[in-house]
Amino acid sequence: MQTFAFHHQTMKTNIRNFTAGVALAFAAIVSGQSAFAESIRAAAGPGTQGAWSAPFDVKIVAIHSVLLQNGKVLFWQYTAGPTGGSRAWLWDPSGALSNVSVPYNRDLFCAGEVHLADGRLMVIGGMKWHASGDIGVRQTDFFDLMTQTWSPGPEMSYTRWYPDVVENSDGTVLAIGGQHNDTSGTNQLERYDPATNAFTTLPRSANNPVGLFARTFLLPNGQVFMAGQNRDTQLLDLKTNKWSFVGKLNYGGRYDGMAVLLPGLNRVLALGGAADDTHATNTVEIIDFSAPTPHWQYTTPMHFPRLHANAVLLPDGTVLVVGGGHKDTYKEPVKAAELFDPVTQTWTVMASQQALRMYHSTALLLPDGRVWSAGSDSGDPLQTSAELFSPPYLFKGPQPVISKAPQTLAYNQIFSISTPDPPNIARVALIKLGAATHSGNFDQRYVDLAFQAQGGKLKTLSPVDSNQAPPGWYMLFIVTSDGIPSVASMVMLQ
């Protein structure tokens, strides 16, 4: 295995291709950040800022959005009333829409969703309308892509509204936090085992008042890290079922903010949000678990304060931040996206979308390298629309091609990727299929793979173990030295 050289993408040390007009726009910022965004857009083109499609109708508000292994996006909102099933649709990149609404009495609004190792989507918790106030539920549900149908799953022991979910290395799923109702949280943790189709409550030592959508990530050591939204961040050891304190976010609680497990799987990015749950921050901080004593450190702030935004890992290893706004749930929206380079730790302003994308908006990476952005139930005419963002790398030249790749992989396996131009490939990566809601993405994960060009192929090493990449479906990308990604091949890690 030592013969496999790990090829990193050639990273840029300066912000790309800024013109003098862009530099002047940056220097002139005193107030009026929307005017600043317009100055940037006027000074640059899609090669530096990317480009948005026109909004297109998707019938409902995409409060939850999930990428499926056939490249389609499943999305849903609340029910049409106190009874019935959540309205759900499937979007095909060809433009076709299919109604796949839940056919029984079930509201998947504010649930947690996670891809199972067998390819099904599991939805955990959600909401039940009640005359005295909305409450959480014990229900779970499955969506089966092969039949495009919903079915009820096993019930949990505790009600959960706004729960976090994370897949463990063994393919089991943790249900973490959430609430019973507006005033009462759910502190108990439960583990779902697909082999038994049942939940088990973890020992009391695992109880934790983590709150809503706790931004949890599986780390390469097999522990689960909680990166927010509360200020105190913690690690859960699944061998002892005990939490340990890691550190406090410097900014404070990042409510309605974002967190991303960066490529390399040892650093977590926390960004945006609001300590008072109302006024957004542009601050950003990183914790590095490869350091002897991990602690949160500020890095370069975003150009715009944002809460209720979405952060999307791109195939070149950068992070795209979409939507959000300065204040409350829908006030002072930010329509310009921006791009974070984890290597240089710099931000670049991207093109602006048309719709307001704040509370209840979602964003996902698509297999062709574009980004889906939809939702936000603000009453805006475009709230039932979606927009597609083409990052700058799609304007640099032709995408490399994966001619052939396996559909299934074992761990620590050498496999071949056929491509017409192996010497020009600088990076090979697996990206887990996204499952997004409420500024979080439960399944987002970027796994670099070691590889070596040999003839017309890339000899590649799959993830060493399931701590690196839990079992299930991933997008396999190859990326050129110019940062241009291929269209992904879908691969199942077993």
N, C-alpha and C positions, 0 to 999 in steps of 0.2 A: 504494500500500500504506500510505502514511502516514495515510490516513483511518481506518485501523482502530485504534480505541482499545482498549488492553489493559485489560480489566476484571478487577480482582482481587476475590476474595471479601472481604466485610467481615469482618475478623478480630476476634475477641473479645479484649479486653485483660485480662480477669479470668477466672478459672476459673468455669465456668458454674454458677449456681444452687446453690451450696453452702449448706446450712443450718447453723444454729448447732451442731447435733449433729456435723456433719462437721468443722467447725473445731475443736471440742473434741477430736475423735478424733485429728486431726493433732497438736494440742498435747500430747496425752497419750502420744505414742509414746516408750517407753523400751525395751520389749522386747515380744516376742510379736506379730510383724507379722501373723499370721493373725487375731488378735483385732482388730487395727486394721482389716483388710479387712472383717471382719464388722460393725464399727461404721459404716464407710462405707456398706456395703450397706444397713444398717438405716435410715440417715439420708437416703437418696436413692432415686429411682426410675429407671425406664428412660430418662426424658428427660434425665438427667444421667449415668447409668452404663451405658446400653444393657441388653441382655438376652440370655441364652443360651437356646438350645433345649435340650430334653432330649437326652441322648446317644442315638444310633441306630446300629444295627449295620451295618458295612460289610464284614464277612467277614474282612478281613485287616488287618494293621498298615500304615497309610499312611506308610511311611518316605519315599517320594517322592510328591509331589502336583503335578499340572499342570492348569491350566485350558485347555480346548480352545475353539476358535472357535465351537462350537455351544452353549457354556455348560455343558457337562458337565465333570466332574473325572475325569481319569485318575490312578490311584494304584497303587503296587506295593510289594512287599517282596522279601525273598530267596526262594530256591527252597525246596521242602519237604525237600531233601536235597542230597547232593553232585552229583547229576545232575538234569536237567530244566530247565524254564524258570521264570523268576520268576512268582510269582502276581500277577496284575494285574486290576483291576476298573475299570469305568466307573460313576460315580454321576451320575444325572440329577437336577436339582433337583425333579422331580416325585416323587422317592423311589425310582425304579427303579434296579436294579443289574444290570450285565451283566459276565459273566466274559470278560475279554480277556487271559488269561494267555499268556505267551510260549510258542508251541507247539514250540520247539526247545530244545536244551541251552544255556541262557544265563542267567547270574545278573546282573541289573541293579542289584544291591545296591551302594550307595555309588558310583554312577556320577554323571556330570554330564549335565544335560538342557537342551536349548535349542530354541526354536521357530525353524524355518527360514522364509525369506521366502515360500516356496511353501505354507506352512501345515502341513507335516509337523513332527512332533516328532523330534528327533535325540537319541539317548542315546549318550554317549561313555564308554568304559571300563567299570569295574565290578570284579567279583571272580570268582576261580576258587578253589574249595576245593582244598587240597593237604594231603597227610598231614603235611608239615613246617611248614605254616602257610599262611594265605590269601595270595594274590598277585593283583596287578593283571592286566588283560588289554588286548589291542590292539583288541578288537572294538568295533564301533559298531552301532547298530540304528536303524531308523525305525519310527514308529507313524503310520499313515495313517488319519486320521479318517473318510474317505469309505468305506473298506472295513473299518474297525475291526480292522486286522490289523497284526502285526509282521513286519518283514523285516530280514535282516542287511544292514548297510552295509559300506563299505570298511574295511579294517583300518588302524590307525595304525602308525607305525614303532616306537612305544614303548608299554610297558604303563602303564596309568593306573588307579589306585584312589584315590578321592576327588579327582578332577580338578576344576578350575574351567573353565567354558566361557563365552565371551562372543561375541555377534554383533557383527561389525564393520559399519561404515557401508555397505560394498559387498555385504553379505549373506553374506560368508564368515564362518567361525566359528573362533575360536582355542581350542585345547585347551592348558590351562596347568596345569603342576604335577601333583600327585597323587603316588602312590607305586607302586613295583614290588612291594614287600612291606612288612612291619612295620618294617624297618630301612633300606630303601633308597629314596630319593626319585627322582622323574623330573624332571630339570631342563630338558629340551629342550621347546621350544614347537613346536606344529604348527598348520597352518592348513588347514581343510577348505573346498574350493570346490565348491558345489553344481553349477556348470556342468560341471565335469569329474568330479564324484563321486570326488574323490581328495584325499588329504592331502599337504601339502608341509611338510618340516621347515624351520623358520626358521634363519637363520645362527647360528653359535655365539655371536655377540654378544647374542642374545636369551635364551641359557640363563640360568636363574635358579632357585635352590633355594627356591621360594616355599612349599613345603609343601602342606598339605591345604586344599582349597576356599578359594582365596586372596581371595575377595571382590572381584572385578574389575568395573569399570564403564567403559563407553565415555563419554568426555567430549565436550562440543560442539566441541572443537578436533580431534577425531578420534583422540586418544591414549587409551590404556587405563590406568586408575588401579587399582593394587592397594592396597586399604584394610585389609588384615589377612590372616590372623590374626596373623602375625608383627608385632613392634613396628615394624620399618622399613617405611615405605610408599613406593611407587615409581610412576613413570610409564613406560609403554612407548610409544616413538615408532615407529609402524608403517612410517614412511618410511625410518628408519635401522636399525630392528630393534635398538634399544638402549634399556636401562633407565636412568633417572636417579633419584637419591634425592630424595624430597620432604620427608620429615620423620618423626620418631619419634612414635608414639602416646604421649601423656603417661602413661597408666596403665601401659603395657607391652604385651606380647603379649595380645591379647584372644581367647584360644583358646576355641572354642565360643561366641563372642559373635556379634554381628550387625553389619551395615553396610548403610546405605540411601543411595542417591542421591536427594536431596531434590528437590521441585519447584523449577524454575528451572535444574536440571541443573548447577549450579556448586558446590553444597555437598554434602558427604558426612558422614553421621552414623555414628559408631561407638559401640556401646553394649554394656554387659554383658560377659560372658565371664569368664575367669579366667586371670591370669598364671601361676598354678601348675597350671592345667588341672583344678582341684578346687574351690577356694573362690571363689564368684562375687562380682563387683563390681556396684554399682549406678551406677557412674560413666558419664558420657556425654561425648563430645567431637565437635567439628565442625571440618572443614577447609573453607575457602572459596577456590575457585580463581578467583574474581573479584578477590581481594585481590592487591596487588602482589607480596607474598611469602606464598604460602599456607603456613599452619602449623596444627597441631592446637591447639584451645583447648577447655578444659572448658566445659560448659554445665550446666544444672540436672540433677542426678542423678535417676534413677528412684526411685520409692518403695521398690522391692524389688531386692535383688541378683538377677541372673538369668544363668544359663548354660543352653545348650540350649533357648533360647526362639526365637520367630519374630517378625519385624517386618514389618508389612503396611502399604503405602501405601493410604490411603483416598481416595475421590473428592473430599473437601473439602480435601485437601492435608495432613491430619494423618497421624500414624504410630501404628498400633495395635501394641502389644507383647503377645504371647500366650504363656502357659505359661512353661516354664523352672523353675529352682529355685536354691536357695542353694548346693548342694554336690553334687559327684560327678555321676553320670549320672541318678540317680533320687531322691536324698535331698532332703528339705525342699522339696517342690514349692511353687510359687507359682501359685495358681489364679485370683487376681484379675488381670485384664488391666489395662493402663494406656495412656493416650493422650497422645502428644506433639504439641504445637502448635509447628511450626517458626518461626512468626512471634513469638509471645510467649516461646518456649522454656520452656514450663511443662508439667508432667505432671499428669494427672487420673486417679485410680483408677477403673476400670470394674468391672462386675459380675464375679463369680467363676464359672468353669465347674466342672463336676463331676469330670471326669477329670484324672488326672495326665498332663501333656503336657510331657515333658522330652526326653531323648535319643531320636532317631529320630521326633520329632513334626514336623508340617508345618502351615502355615497359608497361605491364599490369599484374595484378594479375589474375590468373585463378581459377575457382571454386575448383580444387583439391589441391590448395595451392602452385602450381608452378607459375613461372613468365615467360611470353612471352617477348622476346626481338627480335626486327627486325628492318629493315630499315637501313638508312644512304646511301645516293646516292653519294658515294665517288669515284665510278668507280671500287671499290674493287670487285673481283669475287663473294664475299659472300654478296653483297649488296641486292640481291633478295632472301636472306635466312632468316630464323628465328632460334632462339635457345631457349631452355627451361631450366630455372634454377630451381633446386630442393633445397630449403633452408635446413639448417642443421636439422630443426625440422622433416623433412621427413625421417631422418636416426636414430631417437631416439627410434622408436618402432612403433607399429600399430597405425593408426589414429583412433580416436574415431568415432563412427558411429551415425548419425542422422537417427533413424529408421522411424520417422514420424514427420512432422512439417506442419503447415498451409502454403498454397500457397499465401493467402492474409491476410493482417492484417489491423486493424484500429489503430488509435493512442490511447495511454493510455489504452491498452487492455491487459488483462492477457491471456496468451496462453501457451500451453504445447508443449514441445519438448521431444519426446520419444528417449531414448538412453540406451544401455545395462549397462552403468556404470556411473550413475548420480553423485555419491560422488566424482569421480575423475575429474569432470569438474570444472575448475577454472574461466572460462570466457565465456561469450556469447556475440557475437557482430554481427552487421549488417555492411557490407561494400558495398558501392554503386558501381555499375558497372562502370568500368573505361572508359575514352574517352581521348586518349592521342595524342599529337603532339607537336613538338618544345619545348621539355623539360617541358611541362605542362600537367596536367591531370584535365580536366574541372570538372569531376564528382567524383573524388576520395574523399571518406569520410568514417570515421570509427566511428561507434556509439556503445558504450558499453551498454549492457542491464542488468538491475537488474534481478536476478533469485534466485531460491531456489530449492534444490533437494528434491523431494517428491516421495518416492517409486521408480518406474522405469521411472520417468519423471522429467523434469526441468520446474517448474512453472515460467514463464518468463513474464516480463512486456515490452510491446512494447514502442517505443519512445513516450514521453509524448505529444509532439506536432511536427508540421512540421518545426519549426525552428531548432529542433534537427536533423530531417531527412526529407528533402523535399520528396514529394510523388514520387513513381516510384519503379523500381525493385532494389533489394539488394541481396547480398549473405549473408546467415545466417550461421555463423560458431559457433561451440563449440570448446573450447580449453582446453586441460588437464592441470594439475598442472605442467607438464613437458614442457608445451609450444607447444604440438603437436595439430594441428588443424584437424578438420574433413574435409571431402569433403563437400562443401557448399550445402545447399538447397536454391533454388531461391524463394524469397518472395517478393510480391508486397505490398507496403504500399499505402493505398488508403485514 
